[in-house]
């Protein structure tokens, strides 16, 4: 005999169906009325089950368009704990990148691109991407990577969306790096960034600016990231020397 409330039973069954792929990412769940008929419950019970699914990050409900699956597992905030260059590089395995734009820009375009001017007359290429958590359709971060280009072959790879991410990874190979300087701050999102992150303009975001230097001290890459604050936590550990 079941002891859990009906809404909880309904939540458990729907979340299991999502996890097992019956309802795929970006798919619509049945309507409230259909769920009421299918589970033999009241509309109040169905709404509470859907509220639980939304609260746990599995679906997003939109007025007039139903409930859309946005994750296959209950949401877990992305926690980034970095103590070394190797730790930083390994963080990428917990997420995936979707390259949006690759373009050559004047180094004076913004404060981040202007830092590549330290490389002299090297051209600057910006690769804009969205970072997602694995098995989640919610944007985690908007990432702009500025590269001081050294060769035509490198520029060609960076300007190709299919090879840009791999070229950036090769450029910041830990074996080639001397140090990474980073600055962390809180900002309010401008309209274009908010739209890409599916949040409201002026919402809070966690900003990171990282500068990657090679063994000779030359600046290779400047990476500017805006993390959606609802999904991101940054942690660190301080130890006595």
N, C-alpha and C positions, 0 to 999 in steps of 0.2 A: 504494500500500500504506500503510495507516494506521500511524503510528508512535506515536500517543498511547495511553496505557493505556485499557483498555476502560471503566473508570469515568469517565474524562475524556471519552471519546466520548459516553457516555451522558449525562453532565452537560451537555455542549454541546448535544445534541439536545433534552433536556428544557427547558433554559433558553431555547432558541430557540422551542420550542413555547409556553412561557409568554409570552415577549415578543410573539409573533405572535397571541396570544389563543386558541390551541387550548385552553389551560387558563386560565380567567378568574380574576380575583381572587375569593377566598373559595371557589373550587372545589377539590375533592379530586383529588389525583393518583391514578393506579391503585395498587393495593396492591403490596407488594414482590413477591409471587408473580406477579402479572400483569405487572409490569415485567420480571421474570426471563424469563418466557415470551416477552414481546414482543421483548426485546433479545437473547435467547439467552445470558444471562449467569448467573453464580452469584449466590446471595443476598448473599454478601460484596461482590461488585462493585456490586450494586444499592444496598446499604446505604451504600457509600462515595460513590456518586453522589448519593444523597439527603442524606448528610452535607454534601457540598459545596454543594448547593442551599440547605440550611439555614444553613450558615456564611456564605454570600453574601447571606442575607436574602431569598431568593425564596420559601421555604416555611417552615412551622412544623410540626414533627412532634409528635403527641400520642399517648401510649400508648393503644392500643385504638381510636383514631379516624382513623389514617392521617395523610397529609401534606396540608396545606392551603396553597394559594397565597396569599401575603400581599404580594407585590410583583411588578411586571413587569420590573424592572431590578435588578441587584445593588445591595445597600444601599450608600448613601453617607451618612455622618454629616452631619447638617444643620449647616453652619458659618455662624454669624452674625457678620459683621464690620460694625460700625456706627461711622461717624465723624460723622454729622450727623443731623438730624431727617429729612431726605429719605431717607437710607439706611435708617433705621428703618422708615419707611412702605413702602419698596419690598420689605422682607423678606416681607411678606404674599403677594407674588406667587409665592413658592416653596412655599407651603403653602395648605391650605384649612381652613376652620372648619366644624364641625358644632355648632350651637347646641343645648344640652341643656335649659337652664332659664332662664327670665326671671322675676324676681320682685322685688317691692318688699320691702325689709327695713329694720328699725330701724338707724339709723346706728351704734348701739352694738354691733352684732352681732359684729364682730371688729376688729382693728386697722386693716384696710384700709378697711372701710366707715366707721369712725369718722373717718377723714380727710376724708370728704365733709362732716362736721359743720362744717368750716371755712366751708362755704357758707351757714351760718345755718340756717334752717328748711327748706331744700330737702330733699325726700325722696330716698332712695337706692334705686336699682334695680341689682340684680346680674344680669349676663348670664353664665351659665356655658357654656363651650364646650370642645370638644376640637379641638386643632389637629393636622392630618395633613400629612405630606409629600405632594406630588403623586404620583399613581400608587402609593400605598402605603397599606395598611390598618392599619398599626401606629400607635397614638396617639403623637404626638410630645410634646404638652404639654396640660396641663389649665389653662385660662385663665379666670379670674374677673375681669370688668370691672365696676367700681363707678362709677356715674354719678350726679352730683348734679343731679337733674332740675330744669329751669327752667320748663317749660311742660307743660300737660296733653297737648298734641299730641306733644311729645317722649316723654312717659311712655307714651303709647299705642303709639308705634312701638317703644320699647324693650321693652315687654311682649309684643310679637308676635314669635315666633321667626323668622317669615319676613322681618321688616324690622329686627330688632334689630342685626344685624351692620352693615347699611348705615347705620343711625343712628349707631352708634359711630364708623364711619369718617368720617361727616360731622361729628361732634362734634369729632374730633381732626384736622380738616383742617389740614395744615401751614401753610397761609396764615393761619390763625387763631391759631397757637401762638407763644408767646414762648420757651418752654423745656420740656424734659422732664427731670425728675430721676429717676435710677434707682439702685436698690440691688441688688447681686448677691450671692448667698450659696449655700452648699450646705446641704441639709436632708435629713432622712430622712422618707420618705413615710408619712403616716398611712394607715390601712386603706382609707378610702373613696376617697382620691385614688389609691392604688396599684391598687385594683380598676378604676378608670376608665382607668388607663394600662396595664393588663394586665401589671403587674409585682407583685413581692411587697411586702407591708407592711414598712416600715423600709428598703427599698432607697434608695440615694442618688438625689437629684434636684438639678437646678440651678434655683434660685429667682430670679426677677426681679420687682421691684416698681417700677413706673413711675408717676410722677405728671405729668399733662399740665396745663400752665398756659396760659391765653390771654394776649393782648397786654396786658391790664390787670393781669395777675398773679393772676387768679382760677383756682382749681383746677377743672378740668373733669372729669377722669377719673382713677381709680386702677386700674391693671391689675396683677393678681397672677398670675404664670404659674409652673407647675411643669413643667420639661422632663425627659423621660426621659433620664437621663445617658448611656445607651448609644447614643443617636441624636443627641446634641447637642454642639456645640463652640462656644464664644464666643471670638472673637478681636478684638484691637484693635491699632491702630498708633499709636505715640507719636512725634511729630516735634519736633525742636528748634525753638523759636520763632524 
